[in-house]
Amino acid sequence: MISMHTSPLDQPGVGDGGGMNVYVGRLASALARRGHEVDVYTRATSELAEATRRIEPGFTMHFIPAGPLAPVAKEELLDLVDEFADNVMARFGLYPELVPDVIHSNYYISGLIGHRLKHRLNRPMITTFHTIEKVKMKGRAVADDLLASEIRIQAEDEVAGCSDYILASCHQEASDIYEALGVEKSRIKVLPLGVDDAIFAPGSREMARVATDLPIQANIMLYVGRIQPLKGLSLAFESFRELAKNDPSLHLVVVGGPSGHLGHSELEKCVKVAMESGISERVILRDAVPQYELASYYRAADVLVVPSRTESFGLVALEAMSCGTPVVASCVGGLKSLVVDGVTGILVAERHPSSFARAVGIFLRNPATKRSFGANGHSRSKNFSWRSSARIAEKISIELANSRLMKCS
C-alpha cells in the first residue's frame, strides 16, 4: 500500500490527516489479521524517522526518503514522485522479499508512484482516489489546493487509465468515478469503509461530558474534522448562530485543526461570526484527538453536523452513528449512501444555514427522536466493519494477482 503524502500513523483532523489515514491503517491491520503481509510506504518527514516500523504481525510501515526530511506542502510532492518510486525500488533491490503481489495506491499522488512501480515490477495496481478533482470542483469559489486543477485532473486521468481496479467506498462514489474519469464499470469495485466498534460504541452521555470536560446540562452540536472550506465549518457556525438565538444552553464543539492553504482563514472567519454575534463563549474549540478520545466526544454530543461540500464516504458520520449519535449531513456523495434520511439522521439538500438549523433543531427539541435516530444509526453501523472491508480487498487482490495486467489507456 502506498500512502505518500500522509501516514496512517498521523493524527486525523490535522493538516493533511483525515479519513484516508484511518482507511489505510485499519485496512492494512485487518488484512494482516487475515494472514497477509501488508507493507505501507509513506514519505519520511524527519531525520529521526526509522526505515521501517512493525506495527503488528503482518503490518509494516516503511518510511521512504524523497526530498527534504521535513514536512512538504502537498502541492510540492509531485516533484518528488520519481525520487520516491526510485527509492522504493531500491529497497526492493535490497530486500527482494518485499516485492508485492499487488500494489494498492491511495490518493492520486500515490497513484502516480503506483503507476511507475506497476510497470517496473509487472504487478497489478489497485487505486483508491479518496477524492476526485472534477467532483471537488463543483460548487466551489476558490480552489481547495494551490495546485492548478488541470494538473491534478491530468494526473488522475493517467492513474485511472492504468489502474487494474479502482476502489470506491460506496455506489455513489462509484458513479462519480465512472462519470468523472470515464473508467469502465467493470474496473470499479465497491469496498465500503469500516468502523471499530470496540472504540466507537454507545455509552453514558454524562460520563462522556465529564471525560471531555464539556458542560453537563448544555445542548451540544458537534463538528469533527479538518477545518477548510470543503468541509463546511462556516456553514456549521452560521447554523449555530441561528439556533443559539432561541437556545441559551446550546454549545458548538469543534474537534479538529486547520488544513490546507485556506484552513486558518476559514477558522478566523468562523470565530469572527461567533464574536460578532456574542456567542463566542459557547463555542468550544478542541485540537484533533486520538480515536479512543474522539468516541467520547461523539457520545457527549446531541447531534453531529457534517456540512461538507463534497464527501466520498463520510467516516465521521459512521463513527457518530456507531456511538448512537444522530447525524445532520449534506446530501452529497457517500453521505447519501451512509446516512439514511429520516431514520439515522437528516440529509440537507440546500447549503443554507436555516436549512441545517431546522434539521439540527429537530434533535435538540425532541429527546425521543434523538434517541430513536441514535439507536437506528448504531444498528446500521453494524453493517460496516474493517473485517468485511478486508475480505473484499482480499478477494479483489487474489483476482488481480492471477489475471492479465491492464494496459495503459
VMD Tcl script that draws the C-alpha trace (Angstrom):
set ca {
  {0.00 0.00 0.00}
  {1.31 3.44 -0.94}
  {0.30 6.50 1.06}
  {2.98 9.00 0.19}
  {1.56 12.32 1.35}
  {0.24 11.24 4.73}
  {0.97 8.38 7.08}
  {-1.69 6.24 8.76}
  {0.22 6.96 11.96}
  {-0.51 10.70 11.65}
  {-3.33 12.24 13.68}
  {-6.57 12.53 11.64}
  {-8.09 16.00 11.68}
  {-4.80 17.92 11.44}
  {-3.01 19.12 8.30}
  {-3.49 16.54 5.55}
  {-4.57 13.86 8.01}
  {-8.13 12.65 7.68}
  {-10.26 9.64 6.87}
  {-7.62 8.36 4.47}
  {-5.20 7.84 7.38}
  {-7.79 5.73 9.15}
  {-8.62 3.84 5.95}
  {-5.03 2.85 5.18}
  {-4.17 1.92 8.75}
  {-7.33 -0.02 9.56}
  {-7.47 -1.85 6.22}
  {-3.79 -2.81 6.48}
  {-4.37 -4.10 10.01}
  {-7.46 -6.08 9.04}
  {-5.67 -7.67 6.07}
  {-2.72 -8.56 8.29}
  {-5.09 -10.29 10.70}
  {-6.34 -12.38 7.78}
  {-2.80 -13.68 7.31}
  {-1.45 -11.30 4.66}
  {1.83 -9.39 4.72}
  {0.97 -5.72 4.20}
  {3.71 -3.14 3.67}
  {2.68 0.51 3.74}
  {5.04 3.06 2.15}
  {4.93 6.70 3.20}
  {7.37 9.63 2.92}
  {9.95 10.13 5.66}
  {9.44 13.61 7.11}
  {12.11 13.64 9.82}
  {15.79 12.82 10.19}
  {14.75 10.71 13.16}
  {12.37 8.56 11.12}
  {13.28 4.88 11.17}
  {13.45 2.98 7.89}
  {10.74 0.53 8.95}
  {8.39 0.02 11.88}
  {6.50 -3.17 12.62}
  {3.00 -2.09 13.65}
  {1.71 -5.59 14.31}
  {2.36 -9.06 12.87}
  {1.83 -8.78 9.12}
  {1.65 -4.96 9.00}
  {4.87 -2.98 8.49}
  {5.35 0.73 7.81}
  {8.21 1.86 5.54}
  {9.42 5.46 5.63}
  {10.90 6.41 2.26}
  {13.16 9.45 1.78}
  {12.12 11.80 -1.03}
  {13.04 15.45 -0.93}
  {13.86 17.09 2.40}
  {13.46 15.08 5.59}
  {10.79 17.54 6.69}
  {7.13 18.25 6.00}
  {6.46 19.46 2.45}
  {3.35 21.17 1.09}
  {1.13 18.65 -0.68}
  {1.22 20.53 -3.98}
  {5.03 20.26 -4.00}
  {5.02 16.48 -3.69}
  {4.52 15.93 -7.42}
  {8.16 16.92 -7.92}
  {9.17 14.06 -5.59}
  {7.18 11.24 -7.23}
  {10.09 9.85 -9.27}
  {12.51 10.01 -6.34}
  {10.03 8.23 -4.08}
  {9.42 5.49 -6.67}
  {13.17 5.08 -7.24}
  {13.81 4.71 -3.51}
  {11.03 2.16 -3.11}
  {12.62 0.17 -5.94}
  {16.00 0.48 -4.25}
  {14.52 -1.01 -1.11}
  {13.11 -3.89 -3.14}
  {16.62 -4.41 -4.53}
  {18.00 -4.78 -1.01}
  {15.04 -6.86 0.22}
  {13.53 -8.85 -2.68}
  {11.01 -10.46 -0.30}
  {9.25 -7.06 -0.12}
  {8.26 -7.12 -3.80}
  {4.46 -7.19 -3.63}
  {1.90 -9.34 -5.40}
  {-0.44 -6.33 -5.66}
  {0.13 -2.56 -5.39}
  {-2.61 -0.51 -3.68}
  {-2.20 3.26 -4.20}
  {-4.08 5.78 -2.07}
  {-4.76 9.27 -3.47}
  {-3.69 10.45 -6.89}
  {-0.09 11.32 -5.90}
  {0.45 7.79 -4.64}
  {-1.29 6.61 -7.78}
  {1.43 8.22 -9.89}
  {4.01 6.29 -7.87}
  {2.00 3.08 -8.15}
  {1.81 3.59 -11.91}
  {5.59 3.68 -12.13}
  {6.04 0.67 -9.86}
  {3.44 -1.33 -11.75}
  {5.47 -1.19 -14.95}
  {8.83 -1.75 -13.28}
  {7.58 -4.75 -11.30}
  {4.97 -6.06 -13.72}
  {2.43 -6.19 -10.88}
  {-1.27 -5.20 -10.86}
  {-2.35 -1.92 -9.27}
  {-5.43 -1.00 -7.26}
  {-6.19 2.69 -6.71}
  {-8.36 4.37 -4.11}
  {-8.61 8.05 -5.05}
  {-10.43 9.16 -1.85}
  {-11.29 12.44 -3.61}
  {-11.51 13.38 -7.29}
  {-10.79 16.88 -8.56}
  {-13.68 17.02 -11.04}
  {-16.07 16.24 -8.18}
  {-14.39 18.62 -5.68}
  {-14.64 21.47 -8.20}
  {-18.43 21.51 -8.10}
  {-19.86 24.48 -6.24}
  {-16.60 25.99 -5.02}
  {-15.47 29.58 -5.44}
  {-11.80 29.12 -4.55}
  {-9.56 26.11 -5.24}
  {-9.03 23.82 -2.27}
  {-5.34 23.38 -3.12}
  {-2.66 25.65 -4.57}
  {-2.04 23.18 -7.39}
  {-3.78 24.01 -10.67}
  {-6.85 21.84 -11.22}
  {-5.72 20.96 -14.74}
  {-2.53 19.35 -13.39}
  {-4.40 17.20 -10.90}
  {-7.07 16.22 -13.43}
  {-4.37 15.11 -15.87}
  {-2.67 13.09 -13.13}
  {-5.92 11.42 -12.10}
  {-6.67 10.53 -15.70}
  {-3.21 8.97 -16.02}
  {-3.66 6.89 -12.87}
  {-7.18 5.82 -13.78}
  {-6.05 4.78 -17.23}
  {-3.59 2.26 -15.82}
  {-5.34 1.02 -12.68}
  {-6.44 -2.58 -12.89}
  {-9.17 -1.83 -10.37}
  {-10.37 1.40 -8.79}
  {-11.98 1.14 -5.37}
  {-15.00 3.24 -4.40}
  {-16.34 3.47 -0.87}
  {-19.98 3.31 -1.98}
  {-22.13 3.12 -5.10}
  {-22.46 6.92 -5.26}
  {-18.67 7.31 -5.41}
  {-18.52 4.53 -8.00}
  {-20.94 6.55 -10.12}
  {-18.84 9.70 -9.63}
  {-15.69 7.82 -10.70}
  {-17.42 6.49 -13.80}
  {-18.69 9.93 -14.82}
  {-15.57 11.93 -13.89}
  {-12.86 9.55 -15.09}
  {-14.60 7.59 -17.82}
  {-13.49 4.26 -16.36}
  {-15.21 1.06 -17.44}
  {-17.70 -0.03 -14.79}
  {-16.07 -3.46 -14.68}
  {-12.89 -1.87 -13.27}
  {-14.70 -0.09 -10.42}
  {-15.19 -2.13 -7.26}
  {-17.07 -1.01 -4.15}
  {-15.19 -1.50 -0.88}
  {-17.10 0.16 1.99}
  {-15.14 1.59 4.89}
  {-15.49 0.15 8.37}
  {-15.76 1.32 11.94}
  {-14.03 -0.07 15.01}
  {-16.96 -0.91 17.30}
  {-14.56 -1.67 20.15}
  {-13.87 2.09 20.23}
  {-16.99 3.68 18.75}
  {-19.96 2.42 20.75}
  {-22.85 3.95 22.73}
  {-22.28 4.99 26.31}
  {-23.28 7.43 29.01}
  {-23.64 10.98 27.72}
  {-22.99 12.41 31.18}
  {-19.82 10.40 31.70}
  {-18.63 11.34 28.20}
  {-19.09 15.01 29.04}
  {-17.13 14.60 32.24}
  {-14.36 12.83 30.30}
  {-14.21 15.60 27.67}
  {-14.75 18.48 30.12}
  {-17.90 19.66 28.36}
  {-20.90 21.28 30.09}
  {-23.19 18.61 31.55}
  {-26.55 20.35 31.09}
  {-25.97 22.01 27.71}
  {-27.26 21.08 24.29}
  {-24.20 20.18 22.21}
  {-23.82 20.40 18.44}
  {-20.58 18.70 17.32}
  {-18.32 19.16 14.30}
  {-15.39 16.78 13.77}
  {-12.78 17.05 11.05}
  {-10.29 19.19 9.26}
  {-11.02 22.91 9.06}
  {-11.10 24.02 5.42}
  {-13.83 25.43 3.14}
  {-14.52 21.99 1.61}
  {-15.68 20.67 4.99}
  {-18.16 23.50 5.58}
  {-17.34 24.61 9.12}
  {-18.51 28.15 8.33}
  {-21.94 26.72 7.47}
  {-21.99 24.95 10.84}
  {-21.17 28.24 12.61}
  {-23.87 30.15 10.77}
  {-26.43 27.44 11.61}
  {-25.31 27.52 15.24}
  {-25.79 31.30 15.29}
  {-29.42 30.90 14.21}
  {-30.14 28.20 16.77}
  {-28.33 29.99 19.60}
  {-30.79 32.91 19.44}
  {-33.50 30.77 21.00}
  {-31.45 28.20 22.89}
  {-29.18 29.76 25.55}
  {-27.87 26.30 26.51}
  {-26.63 25.41 23.03}
  {-22.86 24.96 22.54}
  {-20.92 24.25 19.36}
  {-17.96 21.92 19.87}
  {-15.34 21.73 17.12}
  {-12.75 18.94 17.18}
  {-10.04 19.32 14.52}
  {-7.45 21.69 13.13}
  {-6.81 23.91 10.10}
  {-5.87 22.13 6.87}
  {-4.57 23.41 3.56}
  {-3.82 26.96 2.49}
  {-7.30 28.21 3.46}
  {-7.61 26.42 6.79}
  {-6.53 29.23 9.10}
  {-8.59 31.88 7.27}
  {-11.63 29.57 7.44}
  {-11.23 29.23 11.20}
  {-10.73 33.00 11.62}
  {-13.91 33.65 9.64}
  {-15.87 31.26 11.84}
  {-14.56 32.76 15.08}
  {-15.47 36.22 13.79}
  {-19.06 35.11 13.19}
  {-19.31 33.91 16.79}
  {-17.72 37.03 18.27}
  {-19.88 39.44 16.28}
  {-22.97 37.51 17.37}
  {-21.98 37.49 21.04}
  {-21.92 33.70 21.24}
  {-18.18 33.05 21.22}
  {-18.29 31.88 24.87}
  {-20.49 28.99 23.72}
  {-18.00 27.83 21.07}
  {-15.55 25.19 22.27}
  {-12.53 24.58 20.03}
  {-10.50 21.44 20.61}
  {-7.49 20.06 18.80}
  {-7.83 16.74 16.99}
  {-7.64 13.78 19.37}
  {-6.91 10.05 19.05}
  {-9.85 7.84 18.15}
  {-10.29 6.43 21.64}
  {-10.83 10.00 22.90}
  {-12.88 11.05 19.88}
  {-15.51 8.42 20.75}
  {-16.24 10.31 23.99}
  {-16.98 13.48 22.01}
  {-19.49 11.63 19.84}
  {-21.17 10.17 22.93}
  {-21.22 13.60 24.57}
  {-22.97 15.27 21.64}
  {-26.68 15.62 20.95}
  {-26.08 15.76 17.21}
  {-23.15 15.65 14.77}
  {-23.13 18.03 11.81}
  {-21.31 17.12 8.57}
  {-21.79 20.17 6.30}
  {-19.18 19.16 3.68}
  {-19.46 20.45 0.13}
  {-18.38 17.02 -1.14}
  {-17.66 13.79 0.72}
  {-16.66 10.49 -0.85}
  {-17.80 8.50 2.20}
  {-18.12 10.44 5.47}
  {-16.26 8.39 8.05}
  {-17.08 10.76 10.93}
  {-20.79 10.23 10.26}
  {-20.33 6.47 10.56}
  {-18.31 6.85 13.77}
  {-21.02 9.04 15.31}
  {-23.74 6.59 14.26}
  {-21.77 3.77 15.84}
  {-21.81 5.77 19.10}
  {-25.59 6.23 18.88}
  {-25.47 9.91 17.91}
  {-27.80 11.22 15.16}
  {-26.28 12.99 12.16}
  {-27.25 16.06 10.15}
  {-25.28 16.00 6.91}
  {-25.07 17.50 3.46}
  {-26.93 15.47 0.86}
  {-23.79 14.79 -1.17}
  {-21.53 11.91 -2.20}
  {-21.14 8.97 0.11}
  {-23.20 10.64 2.84}
  {-26.28 9.90 0.71}
  {-25.49 6.20 0.92}
  {-24.37 6.15 4.55}
  {-26.94 8.30 6.34}
  {-30.50 7.01 5.96}
  {-32.56 10.20 5.73}
  {-35.34 10.25 8.31}
  {-34.01 7.11 10.02}
  {-30.41 7.56 11.22}
  {-30.14 11.28 10.53}
  {-31.24 14.07 8.24}
  {-29.75 14.85 4.84}
  {-29.88 18.55 3.92}
  {-30.02 19.31 0.20}
  {-29.80 23.11 0.45}
  {-26.49 24.59 1.61}
  {-28.13 27.28 3.71}
  {-27.77 27.95 7.46}
  {-31.53 27.93 8.04}
  {-31.87 24.50 6.44}
  {-29.18 22.99 8.66}
  {-30.52 24.82 11.72}
  {-34.01 23.39 11.19}
  {-32.63 19.86 10.92}
  {-30.40 20.19 13.99}
  {-33.28 21.73 15.94}
  {-35.39 18.60 15.47}
  {-32.98 16.60 17.64}
  {-32.41 19.37 20.18}
  {-36.15 19.80 20.80}
  {-37.17 16.14 20.72}
  {-35.21 13.81 23.02}
  {-37.28 10.79 21.96}
  {-36.50 11.45 18.28}
  {-32.83 11.85 19.12}
  {-32.78 8.53 20.96}
  {-34.66 6.74 18.18}
  {-32.41 8.04 15.40}
  {-29.34 7.31 17.51}
  {-30.42 3.71 18.06}
  {-31.15 3.30 14.36}
  {-27.72 4.70 13.49}
  {-26.00 2.31 15.86}
  {-27.89 -0.60 14.34}
  {-26.93 0.48 10.81}
  {-23.27 0.93 11.74}
  {-23.06 -2.81 12.43}
  {-23.13 -3.34 8.65}
  {-19.71 -1.68 8.37}
  {-16.57 -3.36 9.68}
  {-12.91 -3.39 8.68}
  {-13.12 -7.18 8.76}
  {-15.66 -7.07 5.92}
  {-13.58 -4.48 4.08}
  {-10.53 -6.75 4.34}
  {-12.45 -9.74 2.95}
  {-13.45 -7.71 -0.11}
  {-9.91 -6.37 -0.56}
  {-8.54 -9.89 -0.26}
  {-10.88 -11.21 -2.95}
  {-10.00 -8.35 -5.29}
  {-6.26 -8.80 -4.70}
  {-6.38 -12.53 -5.38}
  {-8.29 -11.91 -8.61}
  {-5.68 -9.41 -9.77}
  {-2.68 -11.50 -8.78}
  {-3.95 -14.20 -11.13}
  {-5.07 -12.05 -14.06}
  {-3.53 -10.24 -17.00}
  {-2.41 -6.67 -16.32}
  {-4.44 -3.73 -17.55}
  {-2.53 -1.83 -20.25}
  {-2.32 1.95 -20.04}
  {-5.11 3.69 -21.91}
}
mol new
graphics top color blue
foreach p $ca { graphics top sphere $p radius 0.5 }
foreach p [lrange $ca 0 end-1] q [lrange $ca 1 end] { graphics top cylinder $p $q radius 0.2 }
display resetview
